[in-house]
Structure formats: structure tokens, C-alpha cells
Amino acid sequence: MTLLRSGSATDTGLVRSVNQDLAVETGTLFAVADGMGGHAGGEVAARLAVDTLTIAFGARPTGAGLSEAITEANQVVFEHSLDNPDLRGMGTTMTAAALVNEDGRDVIALVNVGDSRSYRFHEGVLTQITVDHSLAEEMVRTGEISQTEAAVHPHRHILTRALGVADDVVVDLWRIQPTRGDRLLLCSDGLTNELDDMQIAEVLRTVPDPQVAADLLVRAARTHGGSDNITVVVVDVILDDADDAVDEEDEVAGAPAMAAVAAVAPDFRTSADDPADVAPEEDEAVEVLERPEPLRPSWRDRWRARRKAKRVARGRRLITVRTVLFVVILAAIAYGAFYAVRWYDTNAYYVQANNNELMIYHGRIGGGVLYKPVEVERTGVTTADVPPYTVAQLITGVQEDSLKAAQSYVAGLVATQHLSVCTQTPTAPGCSTTGLFVPPATGAVTTTTKAP
Ligand code: MG
């Protein structure tokens, strides 16, 4: 007879505002689900998945039944997603372990979809059983990157498999012989993102109580950053089939069983300083009865995952096409505004009296925003040559649209004054003796001193 004891803990972490992880912990079924998707999609997906898993496995508590329960959970989440547009795209990871009896023998069946993980801690050695269904792990398998590079790869969180994102899912299934003293660790990536295998093994090695160990692992992940939701389930094998033969008369249960594991835990190897002890390598002592090679994701799944990864990468790029377009439009507006103001400043001339001589300037009276007026013509006309009532205005300046208009204005003033003088004194110099008005020549002194 196999007897298990477990503990679990979950925490939102220090960055996320909601916890989309869920843990399942019954006498024989244990699971971790890490939901994903906006608009509460992750929470809904995880909840639907664990509820379906629990009910479906309860109806058929075998290894195959556990695998089918995951498949059923996938369908439930996927259909719920189709029926609720707000929840489109939601999904969840799921790793689950269950104590089942097959052919009269106790076995721990273990299933996985996604990047939550299951580990076995056997004789002081921590071994990852599940294989992450992530793009980075795919790249490791195809030899594109190393395992070390995968641990920090930007695509390590892009999943190639998850529950609820398609109408079918491939489920990895293992069968493990339960051995007294072994521990199983099920966790979401919130734990493994923050702690390495050595740190996890150290806790499992030194903390015998599974609940205390689970609490401590979650707390440690928080301390190391807590960038994601953290969920941990620790399952201890406190009696196995072999114990029945050794102690058939002992009615093992409850308190005696606890005492048994308390006696086992201190005996775990204490060579924590030796990295080889926690290296996730295949150990002959690990009785993995069945470990099918996980199927490669279909070309469509890989294409979708890569496209998603590119989208994510684009979103994280600081300089995007949208940013460039924005800057170009902003520059065009600024350029246009600059030339509009400059055009306004320069598309004008004015006449102004300077030292009693009428001068023509290019620009705006008083100066424009972007253009300082420049003198373009000395007319040679003095304030004595124009009507006296215009002098005050000429001292301030008279604006005209063009150089020609400014010259005409000056000529007009001279003509008006000349007519006035000849009307009052026909014999004055320059007045016509025939009575006809003869316009005086203007611009006698025309010098362009500065180019506009
Ligand atoms: Mg997570």
C-alpha cells in the first residue's frame, strides 16, 4: 500500500495584481495550473481546467484516465473560450500527478502540458521529469540554443502547448514507481523562474514537512523577485508497496505514517554543495516506467508560436514602425509650421522714414518671429517731399505686400505732395505752366543695399 502526504502553497508574487495559478491537492490527485489570458481569462481557464480534471479523474482514476481528464479539460476550456469572446485566447498549463492502482500495483501517473513542471526528489537528487512545452525548449531540442541559454531566453515563456488554445492537445504521460522517501514537486514557472535546481533541492532536502517545504519555496521565490504567480505542491511518499511485505501487521495510517517520513527525511543525502547531486540527469534509480518521447508540435503550432514570439518581440522593441511614423509626422508638422511662419515674415515690405529719408525694408514692421527686416532700398525721397500728415505714420512704418507696392506707395506720396504744392503755387519749381499735372520722378536715388 502506498501512502502520500502533501502540502501546497500559492502566492500572487510581487509584480502581478491577480493570481492566475491554481493548485489541486487531494489524497491521491495533485496538480498545478498556470492560467493565461487577459480579462480574467487566465483565472477562468485555470479554474475550468482543475475542476474538469478533478471530476474526470474521479470518474476514471487510472493513468489513462488522468491523461483523458487533461484532454477533457482542454476541450472544456477551448469551448468556453469560443462561447465567450471576452475570453478568447485564454489557456492554462497543467501538470498533474495521481496515485493509481494498475494491475494490482500502485503507480504515480504524471501528466504535463505547458511549462509548469514536475520534479522527483529521490535519494537527495532532484530530477525534472516533465519537459517544458516552450519555444525556447523547442530550440534546445533542435540544437539551436543550449539549456543554459534557454533558461534566460526571451522566448522561454512562449508556449508551444497549452490547454484551451486548440480543440485538441497532446498530453505527455509518465508512470513512476512510488518509493518511500521520495518527494514529488509540482510547480508553476513562478518558482523555477526565481530559484535554480540547487536552491529547490536544498529546501526539499532540509525541510521534512511537505507543507512547510511548500511555504518555504514560495517565500523564497518571492524573496528572489516574485515576478510571477508562484504555486508549489510537495507530495511525499511515506509508505510504498514494499512496506506491506516488511510490516504486514502494522496498521499504517495517520500518525504512524507521519512518524515514518519524519524518520526518513533526515536520512536524505546532505551533499548539497555538490552540483552533480541536483543535475537533472537521468538516474537509473528513478523508476520511470513509461516516458514516451513527447510528440513534436505540429508545423502549425510552431508557426503560431514563432509568429506570437515575433509579435511579442515587436511589441517590446523601443523603435517601432509606429514610433518612426509618429516622429516623421511630427517633424513634417514642425517643418511646415516653420516655413509658414517664415513665409509670413518674409512675404512683406514696408516703408519707413529713417533720418528723414524714406527707406524700403524687406520684412515685417518691428521684425517677424523668424526673420529680421533688412533694408533693400533707399528711395532718396525725404519727409519734406511727402504730405506732412503722412510723416507720423511713415516714422512708424507703412506695410506693403511687395517691393513694387512699396515703391508705388512712395511715388504716390510724392505725387500727392507735388500736386498739392502746384495747386497752391502754380509757379513753384517743377510745376507745369500748361496747367497739366506732371508727376515728379521718384526713386531718383535707388540703391539696393541689402538683398532680402
Ligand atoms: Mg506563470
Residues whose N, C-alpha, C, O or C-beta is under 5 A from the ligand:
A	BS01	MG	D34 S188 D189 G190 D228 N229
